Amino acid sequence: RGIKRVSGDWFDGNIKVFVRKRPIFKHELDAYEFDVATCTAEDRIVIHDARMHNDMKRQIMNHHEFQFDRTFNENAKNDEVYNESAKSLVNISCEGGYSTCLVYGQTGSGKTFTMSSIYEHAAYDIFHQLDKISERFSVAPTVSMSFVEIA
């Protein structure tokens, strides 16, 4: 709704937004917390927003649906997240282009877990692709990567 869906490769648009939902932890369930997000489709997530009623005795639950280029539920594997999000960026870079992968989220939301896997997959793919085309180069290509985590 209201978001133009771009089909095809990364070259069809400059920015893509992906959401990965982490599973609710046992200690959260033990503390009677509830899961605040539900992925309802490959491109949609619902946020469950609990608020107090004016009488301060009852809770009201509001549900807000958001659409993204792709959402990954709590069962998504690291391979799936990488292949459907960052792998295209690696391919662009290996063809001489520039790419950036930015991860943003609340403390404890799974950023480091997800990015650690993306680093590993990206490094493998970059050097694997360069090895396959190494005969094209008279001089070995230079690889430059930066990873920054702001705490």
Backbone as a printed PyTorch tensor [residue, N CA C, xyz], in Angstrom:
tensor([[[  0.8420,  -1.1760,   0.0000],
         [  0.0000,   0.0000,   0.0000],
         [  0.8850,   1.2360,   0.0000]],

        [[  0.7920,   2.0340,  -1.0170],
         [  1.5100,   3.2960,  -1.0490],
         [  2.9990,   3.1650,  -1.3380]],

        [[  3.5320,   1.9580,  -1.3580],
         [  4.9440,   1.7670,  -1.6430],
         [  5.0560,   1.0900,  -2.9990]],

        [[  5.8020,   1.7280,  -3.8900],
         [  5.9710,   1.1580,  -5.2100],
         [  6.9230,  -0.0240,  -5.1310]],

        [[  6.4780,  -1.1510,  -5.5510],
         [  7.2930,  -2.3740,  -5.5370],
         [  8.1520,  -2.3850,  -6.7920]],

        [[  9.4600,  -2.5050,  -6.6130],
         [ 10.3800,  -2.5500,  -7.7320],
         [ 10.7620,  -3.9990,  -7.9510]],

        [[ 10.6190,  -4.4640,  -9.1750],
         [ 10.9380,  -5.8660,  -9.4500],
         [ 12.3420,  -5.9890, -10.0120]],

        [[ 12.8680,  -7.1860,  -9.9410],
         [ 14.1440,  -7.4630, -10.5860],
         [ 15.3320,  -7.2320,  -9.6940]],

        [[ 16.4470,  -6.9060, -10.3270],
         [ 17.7340,  -6.7990,  -9.6630],
         [ 17.8710,  -5.4750,  -8.9240]],

        [[ 18.9660,  -5.3420,  -8.2100],
         [ 19.2480,  -4.1280,  -7.4470],
         [ 19.3410,  -2.9130,  -8.3350]],

        [[ 19.6720,  -3.0970,  -9.5950],
         [ 19.8330,  -1.9490, -10.4830],
         [ 18.5060,  -1.2440, -10.7430]],

        [[ 17.3950,  -1.8760, -10.3930],
         [ 16.0850,  -1.2560, -10.5840],
         [ 15.8080,  -0.1410,  -9.5820]],

        [[ 16.5480,  -0.0740,  -8.5090],
         [ 16.3410,   0.9610,  -7.5010],
         [ 17.5890,   1.1210,  -6.6660]],

        [[ 17.7090,   2.2520,  -6.0240],
         [ 18.9240,   2.5400,  -5.2730],
         [ 18.8990,   1.9980,  -3.8540]],

        [[ 17.7520,   1.9600,  -3.2410],
         [ 17.6630,   1.5670,  -1.8330],
         [ 16.6200,   0.4730,  -1.6770]],

        [[ 16.9940,  -0.5580,  -0.9530],
         [ 16.0630,  -1.6250,  -0.5890],
         [ 16.0460,  -1.7030,   0.9270]],

        [[ 14.8990,  -2.0060,   1.4890],
         [ 14.7740,  -2.1100,   2.9440],
         [ 14.2590,  -3.5050,   3.2890]],

        [[ 15.0380,  -4.1820,   4.1450],
         [ 14.7060,  -5.5260,   4.5910],
         [ 14.5270,  -5.4870,   6.1010]],

        [[ 13.6720,  -6.3580,   6.6050],
         [ 13.4560,  -6.4810,   8.0470],
         [ 13.6530,  -7.9410,   8.4230]],

        [[ 14.4550,  -8.1530,   9.4680],
         [ 14.5970,  -9.5000,  10.0160],
         [ 14.0990,  -9.4750,  11.4500]],

        [[ 13.1160, -10.3110,  11.7330],
         [ 12.5450, -10.3850,  13.0730],
         [ 13.2700, -11.4680,  13.8530]],

        [[ 13.7070, -11.1280,  15.0340],
         [ 14.3500, -12.1530,  15.8670],
         [ 13.2850, -12.8830,  16.6680]],

        [[ 13.5940, -14.1220,  17.0780],
         [ 12.6220, -14.8550,  17.8990],
         [ 12.5290, -14.2510,  19.2980]],

        [[ 11.3940, -14.4510,  19.9230],
         [ 11.2570, -14.0210,  21.3170],
         [ 12.0270, -15.0170,  22.1830]],

        [[ 12.7530, -14.5060,  23.1680],
         [ 13.5950, -15.3480,  24.0120],
         [ 12.7770, -15.9580,  25.1520]],

        [[ 13.2720, -17.0830,  25.6690],
         [ 12.5890, -17.7690,  26.7670],
         [ 12.4370, -16.8610,  27.9840]],

        [[ 13.4770, -16.0970,  28.3100],
         [ 13.3750, -15.2310,  29.4950],
         [ 12.3230, -14.1360,  29.3040]],

        [[ 12.0590, -13.7660,  28.0710],
         [ 10.9870, -12.8010,  27.8050],
         [  9.6250, -13.4430,  28.0150]],

        [[  9.4760, -14.6670,  27.5430],
         [  8.2240, -15.3910,  27.7690],
         [  8.0090, -15.6580,  29.2540]],

        [[  9.1000, -16.0240,  29.9700],
         [  9.0070, -16.2770,  31.4080],
         [  8.5820, -15.0240,  32.1810]],

        [[  8.9020, -13.8400,  31.6220],
         [  8.5310, -12.5720,  32.2550],
         [  7.1620, -12.0800,  31.7530]],

        [[  6.4250, -12.9640,  31.0500],
         [  5.0920, -12.6650,  30.5200],
         [  5.0930, -11.5280,  29.5070]],

        [[  6.1990, -11.3720,  28.8030],
         [  6.2340, -10.4080,  27.7070],
         [  5.5890, -11.0690,  26.4950]],

        [[  5.1830, -10.2710,  25.5480],
         [  4.5620, -10.8160,  24.3500],
         [  5.3950, -10.4430,  23.1310]],

        [[  5.2130, -11.2050,  22.0820],
         [  5.9360, -10.9680,  20.8360],
         [  5.3260,  -9.7450,  20.1590]],

        [[  6.1170,  -8.7150,  19.9550],
         [  5.5910,  -7.4420,  19.4720],
         [  5.5340,  -7.3450,  17.9600]],

        [[  6.0390,  -8.3470,  17.2450],
         [  6.0590,  -8.2800,  15.7870],
         [  5.6940,  -9.6280,  15.1880]],

        [[  4.9620,  -9.5700,  14.0640],
         [  4.5980, -10.7700,  13.3270],
         [  4.7900, -10.4980,  11.8430]],

        [[  5.5900, -11.3360,  11.1790],
         [  5.7210, -11.2370,   9.7260],
         [  4.5050, -11.9260,   9.1210]],

        [[  3.7180, -11.1830,   8.3580],
         [  2.4770, -11.7230,   7.8140],
         [  2.5920, -12.1090,   6.3460]],

        [[  3.6310, -11.6500,   5.6760],
         [  3.8770, -11.9800,   4.2700],
         [  5.3600, -11.7310,   4.0100]],

        [[  5.8080, -12.0530,   2.8060],
         [  7.2230, -11.8630,   2.4870],
         [  7.6350, -10.4020,   2.4760]],

        [[  6.6610,  -9.5000,   2.4520],
         [  7.0100,  -8.0740,   2.4130],
         [  6.2720,  -7.2530,   3.4740]],

        [[  5.6730,  -7.9220,   4.4500],
         [  4.8880,  -7.1940,   5.4560],
         [  5.1810,  -7.6890,   6.8660]],

        [[  5.1150,  -6.7310,   7.7930],
         [  5.2730,  -7.0480,   9.2090],
         [  4.2360,  -6.2420,   9.9770]],

        [[  3.6750,  -6.8520,  11.0130],
         [  2.7040,  -6.1750,  11.8760],
         [  3.3640,  -5.9690,  13.2300]],

        [[  3.3000,  -4.7410,  13.7280],
         [  3.8030,  -4.4080,  15.0570],
         [  2.6000,  -4.3230,  15.9890]],

        [[  2.6770,  -5.0380,  17.0990],
         [  1.6010,  -5.0810,  18.0820],
         [  1.9650,  -4.1040,  19.2060]],

        [[  1.1860,  -3.0740,  19.3370],
         [  1.4890,  -1.9510,  20.2290],
         [  0.4980,  -1.9400,  21.3890]],

        [[  0.9690,  -2.3630,  22.5540],
         [  0.1070,  -2.4080,  23.7420],
         [  0.1430,  -1.0640,  24.4580]],

        [[ -1.0120,  -0.5310,  24.7160],
         [ -1.1190,   0.7520,  25.4250],
         [ -2.1480,   0.6160,  26.5430]],

        [[ -2.0210,   1.4860,  27.5210],
         [ -2.9850,   1.4880,  28.6220],
         [ -4.2110,   2.3100,  28.2330]],

        [[ -5.3770,   1.7920,  28.5970],
         [ -6.6260,   2.5210,  28.4160],
         [ -6.6130,   3.7160,  29.3630]],

        [[ -7.4480,   4.6920,  29.0830],
         [ -7.5070,   5.8950,  29.9270],
         [ -7.7980,   5.5850,  31.3960]],

        [[ -8.4910,   4.4860,  31.6590],
         [ -8.7970,   4.1450,  33.0490],
         [ -7.6020,   3.5310,  33.7840]],

        [[ -6.5010,   3.3290,  33.0670],
         [ -5.2540,   2.7880,  33.6180],
         [ -5.4420,   1.3900,  34.2420]],

        [[ -6.5000,   0.6880,  33.8360],
         [ -6.7450,  -0.6610,  34.3250],
         [ -6.6690,  -1.6920,  33.2040]],

        [[ -7.0070,  -1.2720,  32.0090],
         [ -7.0570,  -2.1920,  30.8710],
         [ -6.0340,  -1.7940,  29.8170]],

        [[ -5.5700,  -2.8210,  29.1010],
         [ -4.6750,  -2.5490,  27.9800],
         [ -5.4540,  -2.5600,  26.6810]],

        [[ -4.9810,  -1.7650,  25.7450],
         [ -5.5280,  -1.7290,  24.3900],
         [ -4.4080,  -2.1840,  23.4650]],

        [[ -4.7170,  -3.0650,  22.5490],
         [ -3.7140,  -3.5430,  21.6050],
         [ -4.0010,  -2.9450,  20.2330]],

        [[ -3.0430,  -2.1990,  19.7170],
         [ -3.1260,  -1.6520,  18.3690],
         [ -2.1870,  -2.4550,  17.4750]],

        [[ -2.5840,  -2.6370,  16.2310],
         [ -1.7740,  -3.3870,  15.2790],
         [ -1.4620,  -2.4700,  14.0950]],

        [[ -0.1670,  -2.3440,  13.7840],
         [  0.2780,  -1.4590,  12.7040],
         [  1.0260,  -2.2920,  11.6740]],

        [[  0.5420,  -2.2730,  10.4390],
         [  1.1780,  -3.0520,   9.3820],
         [  2.1010,  -2.1590,   8.5600]],

        [[  3.2920,  -2.6930,   8.2570],
         [  4.2740,  -1.9740,   7.4610],
         [  4.7280,  -2.8650,   6.3150]],

        [[  5.0030,  -2.2450,   5.1740],
         [  5.4620,  -2.9800,   4.0040],
         [  6.9110,  -2.6150,   3.6960]],

        [[  7.7040,  -3.6220,   3.3760],
         [  9.1170,  -3.4550,   3.0410],
         [  9.4130,  -4.2380,   1.7720]],

        [[ 10.6260,  -4.1240,   1.2780],
         [ 10.9980,  -4.9120,   0.1070],
         [ 10.9880,  -6.4050,   0.4300]],

        [[ 11.3430,  -6.7510,   1.6580],
         [ 11.3300,  -8.1580,   2.0810],
         [ 11.3790,  -8.2010,   3.5940]],

        [[ 10.6230,  -9.1200,   4.1710],
         [ 10.7050,  -9.3630,   5.6110],
         [ 11.1050, -10.8210,   5.8270]],

        [[ 11.8530, -11.0470,   6.8900],
         [ 12.2840, -12.3870,   7.2600],
         [ 11.7550, -12.6690,   8.6600]],

        [[ 11.0130, -13.7540,   8.8100],
         [ 10.4460, -14.0630,  10.1180],
         [ 11.4980, -14.6860,  11.0340]],

        [[ 11.0800, -15.0360,  12.2280],
         [ 12.0070, -15.5490,  13.2400],
         [ 12.6120, -16.9020,  12.8750]],

        [[ 12.0720, -17.5750,  11.8740],
         [ 12.6040, -18.8740,  11.4440],
         [ 13.5790, -18.7640,  10.2790]],

        [[ 13.8130, -17.5620,   9.7770],
         [ 14.6980, -17.3770,   8.6250],
         [ 16.1310, -17.7560,   8.9880]],

        [[ 16.7770, -18.4640,   8.0920],
         [ 18.1690, -18.8740,   8.2710],
         [ 19.0910, -17.7830,   7.7140]],

        [[ 20.3120, -17.7530,   8.2290],
         [ 21.2860, -16.7590,   7.7830],
         [ 21.5420, -16.8330,   6.2780]],

        [[ 21.5880, -18.0450,   5.7190],
         [ 21.8060, -18.1990,   4.2790],
         [ 20.7020, -17.5090,   3.4890]],

        [[ 19.4720, -17.6890,   3.9160],
         [ 18.3230, -17.0780,   3.2340],
         [ 18.4070, -15.5530,   3.3000]],

        [[ 18.7120, -15.0240,   4.4740],
         [ 18.8030, -13.5710,   4.6350],
         [ 19.9010, -13.0160,   3.7330]],

        [[ 21.0690, -13.6530,   3.7370],
         [ 22.1800, -13.1850,   2.8990],
         [ 21.8240, -13.2710,   1.4100]],

        [[ 21.3450, -14.4340,   0.9840],
         [ 21.0640, -14.6420,  -0.4450],
         [ 20.0190, -13.6780,  -0.9860]],

        [[ 19.0610, -13.2950,  -0.1640],
         [ 17.9850, -12.4290,  -0.6420],
         [ 18.2160, -10.9480,  -0.3580]],

        [[ 19.2980, -10.6330,   0.3520],
         [ 19.5500,  -9.2140,   0.6430],
         [ 20.9330,  -8.7830,   0.1830]],

        [[ 21.9800,  -9.2320,   0.8260],
         [ 23.3200,  -8.6950,   0.5890],
         [ 24.0570,  -9.3310,  -0.5830]],

        [[ 23.6920, -10.5100,  -0.9990],
         [ 24.4270, -11.1860,  -2.0750],
         [ 24.4540, -10.3520,  -3.3520]],

        [[ 23.3550,  -9.7120,  -3.6930],
         [ 23.3250,  -8.8620,  -4.8880],
         [ 24.3090,  -7.7100,  -4.7730]],

        [[ 24.5020,  -7.2080,  -3.5610],
         [ 25.4770,  -6.1320,  -3.3490],
         [ 26.8900,  -6.6280,  -3.6100]],

        [[ 27.1840,  -7.8440,  -3.1870],
         [ 28.4970,  -8.4440,  -3.4390],
         [ 28.7130,  -8.5970,  -4.9360]],

        [[ 27.6900,  -9.0540,  -5.6550],
         [ 27.8070,  -9.2190,  -7.1040],
         [ 28.0890,  -7.8880,  -7.7870]],

        [[ 27.4080,  -6.8490,  -7.3750],
         [ 27.6440,  -5.5150,  -7.9430],
         [ 29.0860,  -5.0860,  -7.6870]],

        [[ 29.5590,  -5.3040,  -6.4800],
         [ 30.9230,  -4.9170,  -6.1220],
         [ 31.9460,  -5.6990,  -6.9400]],

        [[ 31.7040,  -6.9730,  -7.1430],
         [ 32.6400,  -7.8000,  -7.9140],
         [ 32.6610,  -7.4210,  -9.3940]],

        [[ 31.6370,  -6.7250,  -9.8400],
         [ 31.5990,  -6.2380, -11.2240],
         [ 32.1480,  -4.8240, -11.3300]],

        [[ 32.7370,  -4.3240, -10.2360],
         [ 33.3600,  -2.9990, -10.2680],
         [ 32.5130,  -1.8950,  -9.6790]],

        [[ 31.3420,  -2.2090,  -9.1800],
         [ 30.4670,  -1.1980,  -8.6070],
         [ 30.7340,  -0.9860,  -7.1280]],

        [[ 29.9520,  -0.1220,  -6.5330],
         [ 30.0490,   0.1770,  -5.1050],
         [ 28.7230,  -0.1940,  -4.4510]],

        [[ 28.8060,  -0.6690,  -3.2280],
         [ 27.5820,  -1.0270,  -2.5230],
         [ 27.7620,  -0.8240,  -1.0290]],

        [[ 26.6410,  -0.6290,  -0.3670],
         [ 26.6300,  -0.4370,   1.0820],
         [ 25.4910,  -1.2360,   1.6750]],

        [[ 25.7830,  -1.8890,   2.7860],
         [ 24.7610,  -2.6020,   3.5510],
         [ 24.7370,  -1.9610,   4.9330]],

        [[ 23.6260,  -1.3730,   5.3050],
         [ 23.4770,  -0.7020,   6.5870],
         [ 22.4820,  -1.4860,   7.4240]],

        [[ 22.8610,  -1.7570,   8.6550],
         [ 21.9720,  -2.4740,   9.5680],
         [ 21.6770,  -1.5480,  10.7350]],

        [[ 20.4020,  -1.4120,  11.0450],
         [ 19.9660,  -0.4840,  12.0840],
         [ 18.9490,  -1.1930,  12.9580]],

        [[ 19.0180,  -0.9440,  14.2530],
         [ 18.0150,  -1.5340,  15.1270],
         [ 18.3380,  -1.3160,  16.5850]],

        [[ 17.3800,  -1.6330,  17.4030],
         [ 17.4840,  -1.4880,  18.8500],
         [ 18.5120,  -2.4700,  19.4030]],

        [[ 19.1230,  -2.1230,  20.5150],
         [ 20.0490,  -3.0270,  21.2030],
         [ 19.3430,  -4.3510,  21.4830]],

        [[ 20.0100,  -5.4470,  21.1550],
         [ 19.4390,  -6.7690,  21.3980],
         [ 18.5170,  -7.2670,  20.3050]],

        [[ 18.4380,  -6.5480,  19.1850],
         [ 17.5070,  -6.9420,  18.1310],
         [ 18.0940,  -7.9320,  17.1290]],

        [[ 19.3990,  -8.2260,  17.2290],
         [ 19.9920,  -9.2370,  16.3600],
         [ 20.8850,  -8.7070,  15.2590]],

        [[ 21.2720,  -7.4480,  15.3340],
         [ 22.1180,  -6.8540,  14.2830],
         [ 23.4590,  -7.5610,  14.1610]],

        [[ 24.1470,  -7.7340,  15.2650],
         [ 25.4800,  -8.3510,  15.2330],
         [ 25.3800,  -9.7970,  14.7640]],

        [[ 24.3770, -10.5120,  15.2030],
         [ 24.1590, -11.9000,  14.7760],
         [ 23.9940, -11.9570,  13.2600]],

        [[ 23.1490, -11.0920,  12.7220],
         [ 22.8890, -11.0850,  11.2810],
         [ 24.1170, -10.6340,  10.5030]],

        [[ 24.7480,  -9.5410,  10.9330],
         [ 25.8830,  -9.0080,  10.1840],
         [ 27.0870,  -9.9330,  10.2290]],

        [[ 27.3060, -10.6370,  11.3160],
         [ 28.4290, -11.5800,  11.3810],
         [ 28.2930, -12.6290,  10.2850]],

        [[ 27.0850, -13.0880,  10.0600],
         [ 26.8400, -14.0600,   8.9980],
         [ 27.0350, -13.4230,   7.6270]],

        [[ 26.5680, -12.1980,   7.4650],
         [ 26.7250, -11.5120,   6.1810],
         [ 28.2080, -11.2980,   5.8820]],

        [[ 29.0180, -10.9150,   6.8790],
         [ 30.4670, -10.7600,   6.6670],
         [ 31.0630, -12.0570,   6.1350]],

        [[ 30.7140, -13.1470,   6.7970],
         [ 31.2770, -14.4480,   6.4200],
         [ 30.8870, -14.8330,   4.9930]],

        [[ 29.6130, -14.7170,   4.6810],
         [ 29.1390, -15.0570,   3.3350],
         [ 29.7440, -14.1330,   2.2800]],

        [[ 29.7880, -12.8420,   2.5740],
         [ 30.3080, -11.8680,   1.6070],
         [ 31.7810, -12.1280,   1.3180]],

        [[ 32.5810, -12.3590,   2.3460],
         [ 34.0090, -12.6240,   2.1420],
         [ 34.2020, -13.8630,   1.2680]],

        [[ 33.4560, -14.9160,   1.5670],
         [ 33.5670, -16.1320,   0.7600],
         [ 33.2080, -15.8380,  -0.6960]],

        [[ 32.0660, -15.1980,  -0.9240],
         [ 31.6060, -14.9440,  -2.2880],
         [ 32.5490, -14.0180,  -3.0530]],

        [[ 33.0540, -12.9850,  -2.4030],
         [ 33.9580, -12.0470,  -3.0830],
         [ 35.1970, -12.7830,  -3.5810]],

        [[ 35.8530, -13.5120,  -2.7070],
         [ 37.0890, -14.1740,  -3.1120],
         [ 36.8310, -15.3560,  -4.0420]],

        [[ 35.6910, -16.0140,  -3.8960],
         [ 35.3300, -17.0940,  -4.8060],
         [ 35.0960, -16.5370,  -6.2160]],

        [[ 34.3510, -15.4300,  -6.3220],
         [ 34.0950, -14.8220,  -7.6350],
         [ 35.3750, -14.2980,  -8.2700]],

        [[ 36.2230, -13.6510,  -7.4830],
         [ 37.4770, -13.1290,  -8.0220],
         [ 38.3930, -14.2580,  -8.4790]],

        [[ 38.3770, -15.3690,  -7.7570],
         [ 39.1910, -16.5180,  -8.1540],
         [ 38.7370, -17.0610,  -9.5050]],

        [[ 37.4140, -17.0800,  -9.7330],
         [ 36.8710, -17.5980, -10.9910],
         [ 37.2510, -16.7290, -12.1910]],

        [[ 37.4240, -15.4370, -11.9860],
         [ 37.7200, -14.5310, -13.1130],
         [ 39.1440, -13.9920, -13.0720]],

        [[ 40.0110, -14.5930, -12.2860],
         [ 41.3600, -14.0630, -12.0980],
         [ 42.1720, -14.0030, -13.3860]],

        [[ 41.8650, -14.8780, -14.3490],
         [ 42.6320, -14.8510, -15.5990],
         [ 42.3820, -13.5760, -16.4100]],

        [[ 41.3270, -12.8470, -16.1090],
         [ 41.0350, -11.5830, -16.8090],
         [ 41.9710, -10.4500, -16.3850]],

        [[ 42.6190, -10.5960, -15.2510],
         [ 43.4310,  -9.5130, -14.6960],
         [ 44.9110,  -9.7190, -14.9850]],

        [[ 45.5800,  -8.6430, -15.4090],
         [ 47.0370,  -8.7160, -15.5480],
         [ 47.6950,  -8.4670, -14.1910]],

        [[ 46.9820,  -7.7580, -13.3230],
         [ 47.4240,  -7.5000, -11.9520],
         [ 46.2830,  -7.9370, -11.0390]],

        [[ 46.6320,  -8.5280,  -9.9230],
         [ 45.6020,  -8.9790,  -8.9830],
         [ 44.7450,  -7.8000,  -8.5260]],

        [[ 43.4320,  -7.9700,  -8.4960],
         [ 42.5560,  -6.8770,  -8.0560],
         [ 42.7430,  -6.5700,  -6.5680]],

        [[ 42.4070,  -5.3510,  -6.2020],
         [ 42.4500,  -4.9340,  -4.8110],
         [ 41.0430,  -5.0330,  -4.2320]],

        [[ 40.9380,  -5.6110,  -3.0630],
         [ 39.6600,  -5.7150,  -2.3750],
         [ 39.7280,  -4.8260,  -1.1470]],

        [[ 38.7540,  -3.9600,  -1.0030],
         [ 38.6730,  -3.0730,   0.1470],
         [ 37.2790,  -3.1820,   0.7450]],

        [[ 37.2120,  -3.4800,   2.0480],
         [ 35.9320,  -3.5830,   2.7300],
         [ 36.0440,  -2.8850,   4.0740]],

        [[ 34.9700,  -2.2700,   4.4900],
         [ 34.9280,  -1.6330,   5.8020],
         [ 33.6990,  -2.1190,   6.5350]],

        [[ 33.8840,  -2.4540,   7.7880],
         [ 32.7780,  -2.8410,   8.6590],
         [ 32.8490,  -1.9420,   9.8840]],

        [[ 31.7650,  -1.2540,  10.1650],
         [ 31.7340,  -0.3360,  11.2940],
         [ 30.5380,  -0.6730,  12.1610]],

        [[ 30.7690,  -0.8120,  13.4510],
         [ 29.6630,  -0.9890,  14.3900],
         [ 29.6970,   0.1650,  15.3710]],

        [[ 28.6330,   0.9230,  15.3940],
         [ 28.5440,   2.0680,  16.3030],
         [ 27.7120,   1.6380,  17.4900]],

        [[ 28.3070,   1.7070,  18.6460],
         [ 27.6080,   1.2500,  19.8540],
         [ 26.9300,   2.4080,  20.5650]]])
